[in-house]
Amino acid sequence: MYQRVISHPGAMLSFRAGEAGMRNVRAFTPFYVYSRQALNGEEWLEVSPASSGAEQSGWLRQSQCSPWDKALTLMFTDRMGRDPVLFFQDYSALDNLVRAEDMRLAVDNLQRSASGPGSPVLASEPTDAAIPRKQFYLMPIFSFSDEYEQYNLRLLNVGVIDPGKKQAPQQAQYPAPAPAPKFSAGVAFIVDTTISMGPYIEQTKKFVSDAYDALGQSSIANDVSFAVVAYRNSTRHDARLEYVSSVVAPFTTVSMRASAEERLAHMAEATVSTHSFNEDAFAGIKAAVDGLDWSPYTVKVAVMITDAGAIRNSDPLSSTGLTEREMADLLAQKGIRLVVIHLQTAQGKRHNMPDVVNQYKQLTTVRDGRVKCTYIALPVQNAQVASQQFGRIATALVNILQKFVAKAAAGVPVPKPMSAAASSPEETAAWLGECLGYSAYLEFAGKRQQTAAPQLVQAWVADKDLNALVQGRPTDALMPAVLLNKHQLNTLARQIGLLVDAARASRSADSRGLFQRIVSLSSQTLRDPERLQRASGDNLFSQGLLPEFLEGLPYKSQVMNLTEARWIAMSAREQDELIYSLEAKMRLYAEYHNDTDNWVSFGAADPAEALYRVPLSSLP
């Protein structure tokens, strides 16, 4: 097996073991280890960026790097209802907690005494703030225990590397954090404007006007903005549809409401039918993501109103080429929360309603065992009555978000949301607003306090919120990701393209060989992305390496969770679905490539060497 390490910020390479550093190393550079030498009580590693040994680079202090035999790293999930993550000194301390007769009481006691004298807890995620999305930290997985896999729980031995603290001031290669923005909310309405949506279009206009009226009398009038985006379906089917998606009104505060309302006055339902019952909802979401300026807002919420499902990339007229999974990943990376208000009409019930509900639940999935998703079903018996109810739902959601803005402006503490007891769509909307507002507030507090990840070398953590797990609602506390540079991301997209082309050309003629190539690509990405750069026609199966690469991974991607027997037993349609998902991931990688906010360079001269934490859910 290859041995690899990853460099810490400020690490330097030496020509020989024991000598002073001669060359700076880009932060988080993976190296292969060729030999070890102890000098004066200090361990030195002979390292190279190449597995062939052809590019020997020199010697690195062991204290300036961490083991990196898996490319997986971890990221904190959004905090809506979960408790802060606790970092334990050793495995036995965490294991004893999991085995405690009353784990809820034990967790509560540890949280009160975290990091106190005699506590087994080394550090804790902050209780009153979240680690900001743009605060780069690395949490490599060194080892893990799957003893509690049956409970969907993994105990992980991790490191935490934060470049904001580890790098000396004189070597800092990035600007100081910008002042935290004012706590403000941007709410975008994404409206299906096809035939049958007339009453809801008019209700959206009325709601925006009423909301501006209310804000005009408020102290937070300039801290809340509304935008409206419309979507229909492909104009290639019928040019009279006028547009696939359109930004009707950009984010506008009450002081500029006249211009927004003038634009809204022209928004109306289409005069002709589209090519399918489902519409291009993903085009509307994409227009909201790309066409609106979200940067001033701490609370970023999009509310989509529709009576139909969304066409996917299996439809040749899809403008985005994405599926609900990839769109959900893109929204998460952008920090935008989508709420779907689904008008369940009699016509919709005749068009695979269960599939549409499942689609929108996947699109709005939240890594919280209480919330689960931000989908609101609105049964429709009468269009006018349902239109009025939609107005009440929108009002309930936005009123709660405005209360969070007002509390933050007044410096009033924001309480953690209570468990939901919603009996109506309006109550569901209000509760979702509380959860979304609370999560955004913690993010804002983290920026304001410049909160950083705990400064640890090594610790044990649970990847689930233990209190929630005890209550029967598994909630992710940490989510896996893979650290890739632009070269690796581009290579991954190219390799997937070759696989898709091969699949389309051969169909099921060599089903087993195709499956082996896909799994091989997935395993290389999770264990050693550098191997992607040297990928050839051979795969890890043919090299006899795949079982070795599959072992020792605490998480596996969508493809790697498949078995070869299951793949071969799949119908042509099921195999097509997997191929469609691979094509959608290629589109998603293009979005990640252009997502400048989330690339971190650490002073690298070559922009292609910037780093991006790609969520495991986005990988094949």
Salt bridges, closest charged atoms under 4 A:
GLU19 OE2 - ARG16 NH1 3.43
GLU42 OE2 - ARG61 NE 3.09
ASP69 OD2 - LYS70 NZ 3.30
ASP78 OD2 - ARG133 NH2 3.09
ASP78 OD2 - ARG337 NH2 2.40
ASP83 OD1 - LYS416 NZ 3.04
ASP95 OD2 - ARG99 NE 2.94
GLU125 OE2 - ARG79 NH1 3.34
GLU125 OE1 - ARG82 NH1 2.88
GLU147 OE2 - ARG99 NH2 2.35
GLU149 OE2 - ARG154 NH2 3.13
GLU202 OE2 - LYS205 NZ 3.25
ASP210 OD2 - LYS206 NZ 2.78
ASP213 OD1 - ARG257 NH1 2.77
ASP223 OD1 - LYS182 NZ 3.30
ASP238 OD2 - ARG240 NH2 2.92
GLU242 OE1 - ARG232 NH1 2.99
GLU261 OE2 - ARG257 NH2 2.83
ASP290 OD2 - LYS286 NZ 2.32
ASP315 OD2 - HIS275 NE2 2.94
GLU324 OE1 - ARG312 NE 3.01
GLU326 OE2 - LYS585 NZ 3.01
GLU426 OE2 - ARG392 NE 3.08
ASP463 OD2 - ARG154 NH1 3.47
ASP463 OD2 - LYS464 NZ 3.92
ASP476 OD2 - ARG367 NH1 2.70
ASP476 OD1 - LYS464 NZ 3.04
ASP528 OD1 - ARG4 NH1 3.05
GLU564 OE2 - ARG512 NE 2.40
GLU574 OE2 - ARG566 NH2 3.35
ASP576 OD1 - ARG504 NH1 3.49
ASP576 OD1 - ARG507 NH1 3.08
GLU577 OE1 - ARG312 NH1 3.17
GLU583 OE1 - ARG504 NH2 3.32
GLU591 OE2 - LYS286 NZ 2.93
ASP595 OD1 - LYS334 NZ 3.31
ASP597 OD2 - LYS134 NZ 3.77
ASP606 OD2 - HIS487 NE2 3.86
GLU609 OE1 - ARG26 NH2 3.12
GLU609 OE2 - HIS487 NE2 3.93
